[in-house]
Amino acid sequence: ELRRQLGEAPAEVENLCRLATLLVNLGRNAEAEATGARALALAEALPAGREQADACRLQSFLRMVARDNEEAIRWGGRALELAEQIGDGAMVASSLNSIGSATIHLDYVGGCALLERSREAAAAAGNDMMVVNADGNLGSASGEVHRFERAERYLAHGIAQAIEREIDPAYLQSWRALCLVHLGRWSEAGELAGVVLSAGRDSAIARNMAQLALGRLRARRGDAGAWSALDEAERLADASGHLQRVAPVRAARAEA
């Protein structure tokens, strides 16, 4: 708001892009979409450069989490081209991350290769968060396409990287818990989901996936509390309104 009042459009674009990402992590996707649209409108009125790259990167991310994969790849390509032109290594890594995460659903091997490139670019740029995000998306996307053994390895590596860099590993832990359920490693899955939920994280997407893992685990074991976990997972997923969150919860409830 202060940037807007001061007429500082480039800084406003940067703040809007950061805000949109936080809103996705809180499961407030409709607000994230509106914030992203504002960032893009402002950026397109500026000379080609970092602001346009950032706004396009954000659009790629938003389309990726909405599972609009072809549009995510298209926006990501625009962001990548601009990021390479201005020599912004962190932006290159982030653009490759969204492109790769979307591509995995269309071409698994190709998508993994793009995410590996994202990790390498992030390491070269010294961006710890994007290094961890690469492993996180390799793991979660592999889990979504039922490559559970590979997903678990990526996530375990990412969790170790996050802890070493003092980055919150909750989302990676919640996804690893879900993969462990599918791999039949039920005791480990329950313990890990419990770690995420007992920590009281603000991340709605981490709590969503942890409750989903607990719900599936309790249903498969015949334990009490399956529906309370799945009801909370449904509440968090429905608040986002996105297929990425809603579909896994509906599948788990159908199974239960």
Secondary structure, DSSP 8 states (H G I E B T S, - for coil): -HHHHHT-HHHHHHHHHHHHHHHHHTT-HHHHHHHHHHHHHHHHTS-SSHHHHHHHHHHHHHHHHTT-HHHHHHHHHHHHHHHHHHT-HHHHHHHHHHHHHHHTTT-HHHHHHHHHHHHHHHHHHT-HHHHHHHHHHHHHHHHHTT-HHHHHHHHHHHHHHHHHTT---HHHHHHHHHHHHHTT-HHHHHHHHHHHHHTT-S-HHHHHHHHHHHHHHHHHHT-TTHHHHHHHHHHHHHHHT-HHHHHHHHHHHHH-
